[in-house]
Amino acid sequence: MDTESLRLFVKVAESLSISAAGRKLGLSPAIASARLSKLENQLGTDLLHRSTRKVSLSTEGEGFLPYAREILVQQDAAIAAIGTEVNEVKGVLRFTASNTFAQLYILPVLPEFLIMYPELDLELKLSDTQVNVIEHGIDLALRNTEVKDSGLRARKLADDQRILCASPAYISKYGSPQTPESLEEHQLIVFKDAKGRKMTHSGNDESQSAVFPPSNARVRLSCDDGTSMKIATLAGTGISMNSYWSVAHEIKQGDLVHVLPEFHIDDQTAIWLVYPKANALSAKVRVFIDFLVEKIGDPAIWNR
């Protein structure tokens, strides 16, 4: 199978235009169309729906796209492994991360990275909802949940400690909970659909363990965006559980108070850089991982 035809198909899927994809690869519309037709004949199915006005992926095309992308990644990685010119850092790097984390730690350092690699462009997909790496053709993802997908590799970026916090205004009005059980008497803010997490006393006394949020507690606010949850906490809406990296600045400045600090959130998660399995990393992914580890990773920037 001609990998250049696969590259053309991926470009068409991204732009939904055969002529635009052809131009990026130096092909005329007629030649690009002929190459796509040949690829479809080889596969025995239509990858695209064509009309006079637009192009769209067929169901088969949508299913084939992540595999086409993976083949191209494997090809580039294999050539890079033997030291040929594909090892140059260029092209488009598709990266996904939590919107909250990206705003705090990744976006501020991107100008330096882009100056270092002028032939590389970044395409960011930022969302606090986890994106499927393979289906969306993502080169690299940042996650703070356990990596269970066997089709992915991961490199640890930093630990992900979670804490309970509230604003000084909330504490002044409602008081500070003295035990996990007393959280039932407070206004709670939770991340939507998040699982309950075990809280253990720092003295490791199992009799003093609990779960946040408590089963009988009233949740006054739930949301699916970390930044919004932090803003609501700062405004005095209630007590929330946050990753320490997301509230470290506010804790240090006194804008938020660490609630029940003697209790440890028993959560084994960490922050991971995740990418599709391959025999070797493409150059663009490798340099971005190294850059993020240097700028953000161990020791984590929020602990420096």
Backbone as CSV, one residue per row, in Angstrom:
resi,resn,N_x,N_y,N_z,CA_x,CA_y,CA_z,C_x,C_y,C_z
1,MET,0.853,-1.196,0.000,0.000,0.000,0.000,0.889,1.246,0.000
2,ASP,0.592,2.193,-0.863,1.373,3.420,-1.014,1.142,4.339,0.184
3,THR,2.184,4.576,0.982,2.000,5.418,2.167,1.759,6.882,1.803
4,GLU,2.229,7.308,0.642,1.951,8.684,0.239,0.468,8.886,-0.059
5,SER,-0.189,7.839,-0.536,-1.644,7.918,-0.729,-2.351,7.966,0.627
6,LEU,-1.807,7.238,1.592,-2.359,7.311,2.947,-2.195,8.718,3.512
7,ARG,-1.039,9.328,3.269,-0.795,10.685,3.751,-1.791,11.661,3.114
8,LEU,-2.060,11.461,1.828,-3.037,12.295,1.134,-4.429,12.106,1.728
9,PHE,-4.806,10.862,1.990,-6.120,10.583,2.581,-6.264,11.267,3.940
10,VAL,-5.217,11.226,4.766,-5.261,11.872,6.074,-5.430,13.377,5.912
11,LYS,-4.725,13.972,4.957,-4.854,15.415,4.706,-6.270,15.769,4.254
12,VAL,-6.852,14.928,3.414,-8.231,15.161,2.964,-9.190,15.072,4.148
13,ALA,-8.983,14.095,5.023,-9.843,13.940,6.205,-9.762,15.168,7.107
14,GLU,-8.608,15.800,7.157,-8.433,16.971,8.013,-9.032,18.236,7.408
15,SER,-8.919,18.371,6.092,-9.387,19.600,5.444,-10.739,19.449,4.766
16,LEU,-11.166,18.170,4.543,-12.402,17.877,3.801,-12.388,18.561,2.427
17,SER,-11.207,18.556,1.832,-11.031,19.130,0.494,-9.898,18.397,-0.207
18,ILE,-10.213,17.764,-1.351,-9.186,17.047,-2.094,-8.174,18.024,-2.691
19,SER,-8.656,19.138,-3.225,-7.746,20.101,-3.853,-6.818,20.737,-2.813
20,ALA,-7.367,21.088,-1.630,-6.541,21.696,-0.586,-5.499,20.708,-0.081
21,ALA,-5.898,19.452,0.105,-4.953,18.433,0.561,-3.879,18.204,-0.490
22,GLY,-4.287,18.192,-1.756,-3.327,18.006,-2.836,-2.299,19.128,-2.876
23,ARG,-2.756,20.372,-2.693,-1.842,21.512,-2.712,-0.773,21.388,-1.634
24,LYS,-1.165,20.912,-0.442,-0.203,20.765,0.650,0.890,19.756,0.303
25,LEU,0.541,18.802,-0.571,1.501,17.754,-0.932,2.077,17.961,-2.330
26,GLY,1.761,19.101,-2.942,2.298,19.407,-4.270,1.657,18.621,-5.386
27,LEU,0.387,18.278,-5.240,-0.332,17.492,-6.246,-1.463,18.312,-6.847
28,SER,-1.716,18.121,-8.123,-2.861,18.766,-8.752,-4.131,18.061,-8.292
29,PRO,-5.299,18.723,-8.372,-6.555,18.073,-7.975,-6.807,16.768,-8.711
30,ALA,-6.461,16.730,-10.012,-6.709,15.517,-10.799,-5.858,14.357,-10.310
31,ILE,-4.571,14.629,-10.052,-3.674,13.561,-9.578,-4.073,13.121,-8.176
32,ALA,-4.424,14.075,-7.320,-4.846,13.729,-5.959,-6.085,12.849,-5.991
33,SER,-7.052,13.213,-6.832,-8.282,12.433,-6.935,-7.990,11.023,-7.445
34,ALA,-7.077,10.921,-8.418,-6.736,9.607,-8.973,-6.066,8.729,-7.923
35,ARG,-5.189,9.323,-7.116,-4.508,8.548,-6.071,-5.496,8.028,-5.031
36,LEU,-6.462,8.855,-4.677,-7.466,8.429,-3.701,-8.325,7.314,-4.258
37,SER,-8.693,7.417,-5.513,-9.498,6.368,-6.145,-8.727,5.051,-6.176
38,LYS,-7.418,5.123,-6.466,-6.597,3.912,-6.484,-6.533,3.281,-5.101
39,LEU,-6.393,4.135,-4.058,-6.369,3.624,-2.686,-7.680,2.941,-2.337
40,GLU,-8.793,3.545,-2.717,-10.109,2.941,-2.450,-10.266,1.615,-3.181
41,ASN,-9.741,1.536,-4.408,-9.818,0.277,-5.159,-9.001,-0.808,-4.473
42,GLN,-7.837,-0.436,-3.935,-7.004,-1.408,-3.226,-7.703,-1.938,-1.981
43,LEU,-8.414,-1.035,-1.303,-9.094,-1.427,-0.072,-10.454,-2.065,-0.329
44,GLY,-10.984,-1.844,-1.517,-12.284,-2.423,-1.858,-13.454,-1.728,-1.200
45,THR,-13.296,-0.436,-0.892,-14.389,0.310,-0.261,-14.203,1.800,-0.498
46,ASP,-15.288,2.552,-0.406,-15.217,4.005,-0.529,-14.842,4.621,0.814
47,LEU,-13.769,5.383,0.812,-13.356,6.074,2.027,-14.001,7.440,2.154
48,LEU,-14.425,7.983,1.001,-14.955,9.353,0.964,-16.291,9.409,0.251
49,HIS,-17.127,10.347,0.684,-18.330,10.705,-0.061,-18.015,12.001,-0.795
50,ARG,-18.147,12.003,-2.096,-17.813,13.165,-2.897,-19.064,13.794,-3.479
51,SER,-19.105,15.115,-3.489,-20.164,15.847,-4.187,-19.514,17.042,-4.863
52,THR,-20.270,17.785,-5.605,-19.696,18.942,-6.312,-19.252,20.028,-5.349
53,ARG,-19.799,20.036,-4.129,-19.497,21.111,-3.186,-18.583,20.707,-2.044
54,LYS,-18.630,19.439,-1.647,-17.847,19.070,-0.470,-17.457,17.598,-0.488
55,VAL,-16.546,17.268,0.410,-16.104,15.896,0.616,-16.313,15.558,2.077
56,SER,-16.759,14.343,2.354,-16.910,13.896,3.741,-16.441,12.455,3.846
57,LEU,-16.099,12.051,5.045,-15.660,10.675,5.266,-16.848,9.724,5.293
58,SER,-16.683,8.582,4.666,-17.673,7.526,4.798,-17.489,6.842,6.144
59,THR,-18.403,5.979,6.506,-18.246,5.218,7.750,-16.957,4.416,7.727
60,GLU,-16.659,3.824,6.565,-15.426,3.053,6.420,-14.200,3.969,6.520
61,GLY,-14.324,5.164,5.951,-13.228,6.117,6.027,-12.937,6.543,7.445
62,GLU,-14.001,6.778,8.240,-13.824,7.158,9.641,-13.122,6.045,10.416
63,GLY,-13.493,4.795,10.102,-12.863,3.669,10.787,-11.420,3.449,10.370
64,PHE,-11.117,3.770,9.114,-9.775,3.545,8.581,-8.792,4.648,8.984
65,LEU,-9.296,5.850,9.256,-8.445,7.019,9.494,-7.416,6.825,10.607
66,PRO,-7.807,6.361,11.809,-6.777,6.216,12.861,-5.684,5.235,12.492
67,TYR,-6.018,4.203,11.709,-5.005,3.227,11.290,-4.073,3.825,10.248
68,ALA,-4.625,4.652,9.349,-3.785,5.332,8.372,-2.788,6.243,9.068
69,ARG,-3.277,6.974,10.066,-2.384,7.852,10.822,-1.294,7.061,11.538
70,GLU,-1.676,5.934,12.113,-0.697,5.124,12.849,0.365,4.559,11.903
71,ILE,-0.037,4.154,10.700,0.929,3.652,9.723,1.956,4.728,9.392
72,LEU,1.487,5.966,9.231,2.392,7.071,8.915,3.331,7.366,10.078
73,VAL,2.815,7.303,11.309,3.662,7.492,12.489,4.736,6.424,12.543
74,GLN,4.335,5.185,12.276,5.289,4.076,12.300,6.355,4.254,11.225
75,GLN,5.947,4.702,10.045,6.904,4.912,8.964,7.921,5.985,9.336
76,ASP,7.421,7.129,9.828,8.325,8.213,10.199,9.255,7.802,11.329
77,ALA,8.703,7.046,12.305,9.518,6.611,13.439,10.597,5.629,12.988
78,ALA,10.244,4.735,12.065,11.213,3.753,11.581,12.354,4.429,10.838
79,ILE,12.026,5.410,10.008,13.069,6.125,9.266,13.916,6.965,10.212
80,ALA,13.241,7.582,11.205,13.976,8.383,12.183,14.961,7.526,12.964
81,ALA,14.581,6.258,13.215,15.426,5.373,14.017,16.759,5.063,13.339
82,ILE,16.818,5.175,11.987,18.070,4.905,11.288,18.765,6.194,10.879
83,GLY,18.244,7.316,11.410,18.981,8.566,11.304,18.869,9.302,9.994
84,THR,17.831,9.113,9.216,17.687,9.834,7.960,16.975,11.148,8.198
85,GLU,16.734,11.918,7.149,16.276,13.295,7.280,14.873,13.425,7.855
86,VAL,14.095,12.323,7.918,12.770,12.410,8.528,12.896,12.734,10.015
87,ASN,14.118,12.562,10.554,14.365,12.880,11.952,14.281,14.387,12.221
88,GLU,14.143,15.190,11.171,13.965,16.616,11.361,12.639,16.878,12.071
89,VAL,12.641,17.878,12.925,11.438,18.215,13.681,10.606,19.177,12.837
90,LYS,9.575,18.650,12.213,8.739,19.459,11.345,7.366,18.822,11.223
91,GLY,6.443,19.556,10.605,5.089,19.048,10.418,4.135,19.596,11.464
92,VAL,3.062,18.836,11.733,2.039,19.232,12.694,2.015,18.231,13.841
93,LEU,2.054,18.728,15.058,1.958,17.885,16.250,0.602,18.112,16.895
94,ARG,-0.202,17.065,16.974,-1.529,17.158,17.582,-1.432,16.750,19.044
95,PHE,-1.799,17.679,19.923,-1.623,17.489,21.366,-2.924,17.802,22.080
96,THR,-3.289,16.950,23.038,-4.490,17.198,23.828,-4.139,17.188,25.309
97,ALA,-4.835,18.043,26.060,-4.579,18.158,27.497,-5.792,18.762,28.169
98,SER,-5.827,18.659,29.482,-6.822,19.368,30.278,-6.709,20.860,30.001
99,ASN,-7.847,21.493,29.762,-7.870,22.922,29.513,-7.252,23.690,30.689
100,THR,-7.577,23.264,31.894,-7.071,23.929,33.094,-5.546,23.828,33.178
101,PHE,-5.017,22.623,32.995,-3.571,22.415,33.089,-2.841,23.179,31.988
102,ALA,-3.390,23.126,30.785,-2.747,23.792,29.660,-2.657,25.295,29.873
103,GLN,-3.731,25.902,30.365,-3.728,27.346,30.587,-2.687,27.749,31.629
104,LEU,-2.530,26.934,32.661,-1.613,27.280,33.744,-0.146,27.030,33.408
105,TYR,0.139,25.903,32.734,1.533,25.488,32.646,2.074,25.267,31.230
106,ILE,1.227,24.940,30.277,1.732,24.629,28.936,1.739,25.852,28.026
107,LEU,0.624,26.552,27.934,0.556,27.713,27.039,1.623,28.771,27.350
108,PRO,1.935,29.043,28.627,2.966,30.056,28.894,4.358,29.717,28.357
109,VAL,4.670,28.423,28.169,6.021,28.058,27.714,6.064,27.714,26.222
110,LEU,4.911,27.706,25.548,4.881,27.330,24.133,5.684,28.270,23.234
111,PRO,5.678,29.583,23.477,6.484,30.442,22.590,7.944,30.007,22.501
112,GLU,8.519,29.615,23.623,9.911,29.161,23.628,10.076,27.911,22.779
113,PHE,9.130,26.982,22.891,9.208,25.740,22.123,9.095,26.012,20.628
114,LEU,8.179,26.869,20.237,7.968,27.148,18.820,9.157,27.892,18.207
115,ILE,9.836,28.693,18.995,11.048,29.352,18.506,12.147,28.313,18.285
116,MET,12.210,27.326,19.158,13.227,26.275,19.036,13.026,25.437,17.787
117,TYR,11.751,25.237,17.384,11.441,24.355,16.251,10.542,25.096,15.260
118,PRO,11.115,25.946,14.432,10.326,26.805,13.538,9.572,26.052,12.450
119,GLU,9.954,24.806,12.158,9.270,24.034,11.121,8.139,23.174,11.680
120,LEU,7.901,23.282,12.989,6.861,22.475,13.635,5.680,23.346,14.041
121,ASP,4.483,22.896,13.729,3.259,23.587,14.120,2.494,22.723,15.123
122,LEU,1.817,23.367,16.059,1.050,22.657,17.083,-0.442,22.806,16.841
123,GLU,-1.151,21.718,16.999,-2.616,21.726,16.941,-3.109,21.224,18.297
124,LEU,-3.722,22.121,19.080,-4.118,21.798,20.445,-5.600,21.466,20.526
125,LYS,-5.906,20.409,21.260,-7.297,20.066,21.572,-7.396,20.053,23.091
126,LEU,-7.922,21.139,23.651,-7.932,21.317,25.096,-9.331,21.096,25.647
127,SER,-9.447,20.147,26.548,-10.743,19.821,27.130,-10.529,19.055,28.419
128,ASP,-11.377,19.307,29.411,-11.309,18.539,30.644,-11.997,17.180,30.484
129,THR,-12.594,16.948,29.326,-13.151,15.637,28.983,-12.101,14.868,28.195
130,GLN,-11.820,13.637,28.595,-10.744,12.863,27.992,-11.026,12.543,26.527
131,VAL,-10.027,12.760,25.684,-10.128,12.530,24.246,-9.496,11.188,23.899
132,ASN,-10.141,10.420,23.004,-9.576,9.150,22.557,-8.394,9.420,21.629
133,VAL,-7.211,9.012,22.046,-5.984,9.342,21.316,-5.974,8.732,19.920
134,ILE,-6.324,7.461,19.813,-6.255,6.771,18.534,-7.312,7.291,17.567
135,GLU,-8.553,7.380,18.018,-9.648,7.780,17.136,-9.486,9.192,16.603
136,HIS,-8.901,10.088,17.395,-8.766,11.485,16.981,-7.393,11.806,16.392
137,GLY,-6.587,10.781,16.165,-5.293,11.005,15.541,-4.366,11.885,16.351
138,ILE,-4.398,11.729,17.675,-3.581,12.549,18.570,-2.162,11.985,18.643
139,ASP,-1.173,12.863,18.528,0.221,12.431,18.644,0.640,12.273,20.094
140,LEU,0.143,13.171,20.953,0.551,13.156,22.356,-0.579,13.713,23.209
141,ALA,-0.816,13.083,24.356,-1.880,13.523,25.260,-1.333,13.644,26.674
142,LEU,-1.859,14.596,27.413,-1.540,14.719,28.834,-2.755,14.270,29.624
143,ARG,-2.541,13.335,30.552,-3.643,12.796,31.346,-3.243,12.707,32.814
144,ASN,-4.247,12.885,33.678,-3.982,12.705,35.109,-4.861,11.602,35.672
145,THR,-5.082,10.588,34.837,-5.773,9.379,35.274,-4.918,8.178,34.883
146,GLU,-5.196,7.056,35.502,-4.451,5.838,35.219,-4.595,5.460,33.747
147,VAL,-3.475,5.088,33.118,-3.472,4.710,31.708,-3.762,3.212,31.604
148,LYS,-4.941,2.877,31.077,-5.361,1.478,31.005,-5.361,0.935,29.574
149,ASP,-5.314,1.802,28.582,-5.372,1.399,27.181,-4.060,0.726,26.788
150,SER,-4.134,-0.549,26.388,-2.934,-1.299,26.046,-2.314,-0.826,24.737
151,GLY,-3.033,0.010,23.978,-2.494,0.532,22.729,-1.694,1.799,22.921
152,LEU,-1.457,2.185,24.175,-0.765,3.440,24.462,0.478,3.209,25.320
153,ARG,1.439,4.082,25.150,2.597,4.141,26.036,2.501,5.423,26.857
154,ALA,3.192,5.462,27.989,3.087,6.638,28.846,4.421,6.938,29.516
155,ARG,4.671,8.220,29.711,5.832,8.682,30.466,5.338,9.607,31.564
156,LYS,5.752,9.344,32.797,5.289,10.149,33.923,5.888,11.547,33.858
157,LEU,5.027,12.552,34.025,5.481,13.935,34.053,5.643,14.423,35.487
158,ALA,4.675,14.114,36.353,4.733,14.585,37.742,3.693,13.841,38.566
159,ASP,3.839,13.908,39.897,2.815,13.372,40.793,1.589,14.272,40.759
160,ASP,0.445,13.713,41.150,-0.808,14.474,41.116,-1.497,14.366,42.471
161,GLN,-1.048,15.185,43.417,-1.637,15.209,44.766,-2.951,15.985,44.739
162,ARG,-3.964,15.477,45.425,-5.241,16.175,45.512,-5.492,16.646,46.951
163,ILE,-6.117,17.810,47.063,-6.411,18.369,48.388,-7.818,18.962,48.394
164,LEU,-8.371,19.121,49.601,-9.635,19.834,49.779,-9.318,21.285,50.097
165,CYS,-10.088,22.206,49.537,-9.839,23.615,49.832,-11.133,24.428,49.770
166,ALA,-11.050,25.603,50.374,-12.175,26.545,50.403,-11.589,27.947,50.508
167,SER,-12.400,28.936,50.246,-11.930,30.320,50.346,-11.971,30.784,51.805
168,PRO,-11.150,31.769,52.160,-11.221,32.335,53.518,-12.615,32.877,53.835
169,ALA,-13.300,33.436,52.821,-14.649,33.972,53.043,-15.617,32.859,53.418
170,TYR,-15.489,31.698,52.757,-16.363,30.563,53.091,-16.075,30.092,54.512
171,ILE,-14.789,29.953,54.851,-14.412,29.489,56.190,-14.932,30.458,57.243
172,SER,-14.846,31.746,56.966,-15.323,32.753,57.918,-16.824,32.642,58.146
173,LYS,-17.554,32.300,57.097,-19.016,32.253,57.194,-19.527,30.925,57.749
174,TYR,-18.902,29.806,57.301,-19.441,28.487,57.646,-18.541,27.683,58.588
175,GLY,-17.344,28.182,58.838,-16.418,27.443,59.669,-15.654,26.408,58.862
176,SER,-14.629,25.842,59.470,-13.809,24.829,58.806,-14.152,23.455,59.353
177,PRO,-14.402,22.461,58.512,-14.715,21.114,59.005,-13.540,20.546,59.787
178,GLN,-13.824,19.891,60.888,-12.777,19.325,61.739,-12.571,17.830,61.498
179,THR,-13.561,17.193,60.907,-13.481,15.763,60.588,-14.116,15.545,59.222
180,PRO,-13.788,14.435,58.536,-14.436,14.144,57.257,-15.957,14.041,57.386
181,GLU,-16.424,13.532,58.544,-17.873,13.383,58.741,-18.571,14.741,58.747
182,SER,-17.890,15.769,59.239,-18.515,17.085,59.315,-18.666,17.738,57.953
183,LEU,-18.067,17.150,56.914,-18.262,17.666,55.556,-19.726,17.566,55.136
184,GLU,-20.476,16.655,55.768,-21.895,16.505,55.443,-22.689,17.762,55.792
185,GLU,-22.138,18.602,56.633,-22.824,19.822,57.050,-22.400,21.037,56.216
186,HIS,-21.548,20.788,55.208,-21.014,21.892,54.414,-21.516,21.854,52.975
187,GLN,-21.299,22.969,52.292,-21.624,23.069,50.875,-20.434,22.517,50.080
188,LEU,-20.718,21.550,49.208,-19.644,20.895,48.473,-19.741,21.201,46.977
189,ILE,-18.572,21.298,46.371,-18.446,21.440,44.920,-17.701,20.205,44.424
190,VAL,-18.238,19.512,43.433,-17.585,18.296,42.944,-17.470,18.327,41.431
191,PHE,-16.508,17.582,40.942,-16.344,17.417,39.501,-17.360,16.375,39.040
192,LYS,-18.125,16.715,38.021,-19.212,15.865,37.563,-18.712,14.468,37.188
193,ASP,-19.436,13.450,37.671,-19.182,12.043,37.375,-17.862,11.526,37.961
194,ALA,-17.202,12.313,38.813,-15.955,11.842,39.430,-16.265,10.783,40.477
195,LYS,-15.397,9.776,40.586,-15.589,8.737,41.583,-15.194,9.268,42.958
196,GLY,-15.798,8.669,44.008,-15.419,9.044,45.358,-13.994,8.612,45.656
197,ARG,-13.277,9.423,46.431,-11.883,9.108,46.739,-11.688,8.953,48.239
198,LYS,-10.919,7.963,48.603,-10.687,7.651,50.003,-9.782,8.692,50.649
199,MET,-10.135,9.085,51.859,-9.326,10.013,52.655,-8.795,9.247,53.868
200,THR,-7.492,9.289,54.065,-6.868,8.578,55.178,-6.083,9.552,56.041
201,HIS,-6.222,9.394,57.374,-5.484,10.261,58.294,-3.992,10.043,58.108
202,SER,-3.237,11.136,58.198,-1.792,11.059,57.976,-1.108,10.115,58.957
203,GLY,-1.767,9.814,60.075,-1.226,8.862,61.040,-1.463,7.422,60.632
204,ASN,-2.072,7.223,59.421,-2.353,5.896,58.881,-3.285,5.078,59.763
205,ASP,-4.133,5.749,60.490,-5.133,5.076,61.318,-6.342,4.774,60.434
206,GLU,-6.507,3.493,60.054,-7.580,3.111,59.141,-8.957,3.432,59.706
207,SER,-9.051,3.524,61.048,-10.343,3.832,61.651,-10.744,5.277,61.369
208,GLN,-9.785,6.096,60.928,-10.065,7.496,60.626,-10.086,7.752,59.118
209,SER,-10.528,6.787,58.356,-10.629,6.952,56.911,-12.057,7.320,56.529
210,ALA,-12.208,7.945,55.393,-13.510,8.381,54.913,-13.446,8.494,53.392
211,VAL,-14.540,8.945,52.796,-14.604,9.111,51.344,-15.104,10.515,51.030
212,PHE,-14.500,11.146,50.017,-14.999,12.432,49.535,-15.533,12.259,48.119
213,PRO,-16.780,12.741,47.870,-17.680,13.367,48.841,-18.396,12.316,49.682
214,PRO,-18.742,12.639,50.938,-19.484,11.686,51.775,-20.808,11.319,51.108
215,SER,-21.244,10.100,51.315,-22.448,9.618,50.634,-23.699,10.405,51.011
216,ASN,-23.740,10.933,52.229,-24.932,11.664,52.681,-24.816,13.177,52.517
217,ALA,-23.726,13.607,51.911,-23.508,15.052,51.779,-24.354,15.624,50.644
218,ARG,-24.689,16.893,50.790,-25.419,17.590,49.740,-24.434,18.295,48.815
219,VAL,-24.467,17.946,47.551,-23.615,18.602,46.564,-24.343,19.827,46.036
220,ARG,-23.817,21.002,46.352,-24.472,22.235,45.929,-24.139,22.604,44.483
221,LEU,-22.978,22.139,44.007,-22.564,22.486,42.648,-21.707,21.367,42.077
222,SER,-22.033,20.941,40.866,-21.174,19.999,40.136,-20.915,20.588,38.752
223,CYS,-19.712,20.383,38.254,-19.377,20.915,36.933,-18.324,20.022,36.287
224,ASP,-18.104,20.228,34.986,-17.160,19.382,34.255,-15.965,20.165,33.746
225,ASP,-15.665,21.273,34.415,-14.531,22.106,34.010,-13.759,22.512,35.257
226,GLY,-12.471,22.168,35.294,-11.669,22.419,36.474,-11.508,23.892,36.806
227,THR,-11.332,24.717,35.782,-11.179,26.149,36.023,-12.428,26.742,36.644
228,SER,-13.582,26.336,36.136,-14.848,26.842,36.673,-15.029,26.418,38.125
229,MET,-14.631,25.184,38.453,-14.759,24.707,39.828,-13.861,25.519,40.764
230,LYS,-12.653,25.843,40.296,-11.751,26.649,41.124,-12.303,28.057,41.326
231,ILE,-12.841,28.639,40.268,-13.418,29.984,40.369,-14.569,29.995,41.368
232,ALA,-15.415,28.961,41.303,-16.533,28.876,42.240,-16.037,28.737,43.677
233,THR,-14.942,28.000,43.868,-14.372,27.843,45.204,-13.807,29.173,45.697
234,LEU,-13.100,29.871,44.850,-12.561,31.176,45.207,-13.660,32.172,45.568
235,ALA,-14.812,32.021,44.922,-15.930,32.934,45.167,-16.665,32.621,46.463
236,GLY,-16.296,31.497,47.127,-16.921,31.154,48.404,-18.128,30.257,48.288
237,THR,-18.268,29.578,47.146,-19.443,28.719,46.940,-19.421,27.491,47.838
238,GLY,-18.233,26.950,48.099,-18.174,25.749,48.920,-16.783,25.154,48.975
239,ILE,-16.725,23.906,49.456,-15.469,23.157,49.571,-15.342,22.237,48.373
240,SER,-14.170,22.218,47.758,-13.960,21.361,46.592,-12.655,20.592,46.732
241,MET,-12.545,19.510,45.960,-11.298,18.756,45.885,-10.615,19.112,44.573
242,ASN,-9.364,19.489,44.654,-8.621,19.910,43.476,-7.246,19.265,43.441
243,SER,-6.716,19.085,42.239,-5.312,18.728,42.117,-4.490,19.891,42.659
244,TYR,-3.430,19.570,43.402,-2.638,20.639,44.014,-2.068,21.573,42.960
245,TRP,-1.703,21.022,41.772,-1.132,21.889,40.738,-2.103,22.989,40.312
246,SER,-3.421,22.716,40.419,-4.396,23.695,39.943,-4.648,24.819,40.939
247,VAL,-4.295,24.593,42.216,-4.578,25.606,43.244,-3.327,26.026,44.014
248,ALA,-2.165,25.564,43.595,-0.930,25.831,44.335,-0.697,27.330,44.516
249,HIS,-0.897,28.098,43.464,-0.671,29.541,43.551,-1.628,30.180,44.551
250,GLU,-2.903,29.807,44.482,-3.908,30.392,45.365,-3.678,29.996,46.823
251,ILE,-3.205,28.768,47.057,-2.880,28.340,48.423,-1.721,29.170,48.959
252,LYS,-0.686,29.333,48.154,0.494,30.089,48.589,0.163,31.563,48.847
253,GLN,-0.773,32.107,48.051,-1.151,33.513,48.194,-2.188,33.740,49.294
254,GLY,-2.757,32.660,49.832,-3.773,32.788,50.870,-5.175,33.011,50.337
255,ASP,-5.351,32.885,49.031,-6.681,33.059,48.445,-7.546,31.820,48.635
256,LEU,-6.918,30.681,48.910,-7.618,29.450,49.253,-6.966,28.839,50.486
257,VAL,-7.749,28.096,51.243,-7.282,27.453,52.466,-7.345,25.943,52.297
258,HIS,-6.276,25.256,52.692,-6.240,23.793,52.655,-7.130,23.266,53.786
259,VAL,-8.184,22.551,53.435,-9.148,22.031,54.406,-8.775,20.594,54.781
260,LEU,-8.883,20.282,56.064,-8.538,18.955,56.587,-7.141,18.522,56.107
261,PRO,-6.117,19.338,56.337,-4.775,19.023,55.832,-4.164,17.766,56.441
262,GLU,-4.688,17.345,57.603,-4.139,16.142,58.222,-4.632,14.864,57.547
263,PHE,-5.550,15.000,56.572,-6.047,13.839,55.842,-5.454,13.819,54.430
264,HIS,-5.010,12.646,54.049,-4.404,12.443,52.738,-5.437,11.847,51.789
265,ILE,-5.550,12.438,50.600,-6.441,11.868,49.580,-5.713,10.677,48.980
266,ASP,-6.230,9.493,49.254,-5.575,8.255,48.830,-5.836,8.020,47.353
267,ASP,-5.028,8.642,46.499,-5.230,8.571,45.058,-3.880,8.318,44.397
268,GLN,-3.764,7.216,43.690,-2.484,6.808,43.128,-2.230,7.376,41.729
269,THR,-3.028,8.348,41.307,-2.853,8.868,39.961,-1.622,9.756,39.876
270,ALA,-1.181,9.976,38.656,-0.075,10.878,38.366,-0.407,11.579,37.048
271,ILE,0.422,12.509,36.665,0.248,13.194,35.390,1.147,12.510,34.374
272,TRP,0.539,12.048,33.293,1.249,11.249,32.303,1.229,11.925,30.933
273,LEU,2.291,11.722,30.180,2.315,12.064,28.762,2.117,10.754,28.006
274,VAL,1.047,10.688,27.233,0.588,9.438,26.629,0.653,9.544,25.113
275,TYR,1.095,8.473,24.456,1.179,8.470,22.994,0.930,7.055,22.474
276,PRO,0.511,6.932,21.207,0.253,5.603,20.648,1.514,4.756,20.636
277,LYS,1.343,3.458,20.817,2.482,2.547,20.814,3.175,2.579,19.458
278,ALA,4.475,2.611,19.495,5.272,2.550,18.270,6.644,2.028,18.654
279,ASN,7.345,1.478,17.690,8.679,0.962,17.980,9.647,2.086,18.328
280,ALA,9.395,3.257,17.785,10.230,4.414,18.087,9.372,5.657,18.009
281,LEU,9.697,6.639,18.823,8.953,7.890,18.804,9.344,8.719,17.592
282,SER,8.364,9.422,17.015,8.704,10.381,15.977,9.471,11.524,16.633
283,ALA,10.273,12.211,15.838,11.116,13.276,16.380,10.292,14.374,17.025
284,LYS,9.173,14.731,16.388,8.379,15.848,16.905,7.783,15.535,18.273
285,VAL,7.359,14.287,18.472,6.802,13.905,19.769,7.903,13.818,20.817
286,ARG,9.036,13.266,20.424,10.141,13.107,21.384,10.614,14.450,21.923
287,VAL,10.784,15.442,21.037,11.312,16.729,21.510,10.280,17.459,22.364
288,PHE,8.987,17.263,22.074,7.963,17.940,22.881,7.877,17.311,24.271
289,ILE,7.988,15.984,24.338,8.011,15.318,25.643,9.199,15.804,26.467
290,ASP,10.373,15.825,25.862,11.571,16.273,26.582,11.411,17.712,27.062
291,PHE,10.823,18.558,26.243,10.623,19.956,26.597,9.681,20.088,27.790
292,LEU,8.565,19.366,27.767,7.589,19.455,28.852,8.161,18.910,30.158
293,VAL,8.928,17.838,30.068,9.550,17.290,31.277,10.522,18.303,31.881
294,GLU,11.302,18.963,31.023,12.270,19.951,31.515,11.573,21.157,32.142
295,LYS,10.516,21.664,31.498,9.877,22.892,31.938,8.870,22.680,33.068
296,ILE,8.223,21.514,33.091,7.108,21.306,34.015,7.349,20.165,34.989
297,GLY,8.092,19.153,34.562,8.186,17.914,35.323,9.092,17.960,36.537
298,ASP,9.429,16.772,37.003,10.107,16.542,38.270,11.424,17.313,38.385
299,PRO,11.606,18.192,39.397,10.534,18.508,40.368,9.453,19.356,39.738
300,ALA,8.219,19.055,40.049,7.092,19.734,39.415,7.202,21.248,39.607
301,ILE,6.853,21.982,38.587,7.013,23.440,38.602,6.242,24.083,39.732
302,TRP,5.087,23.484,40.132,4.294,24.104,41.198,4.894,23.862,42.579
303,ASN,5.912,22.997,42.658,6.616,22.758,43.928,7.985,23.431,43.972
304,ARG,8.353,24.145,42.920,9.684,24.759,42.870,9.728,26.052,43.665
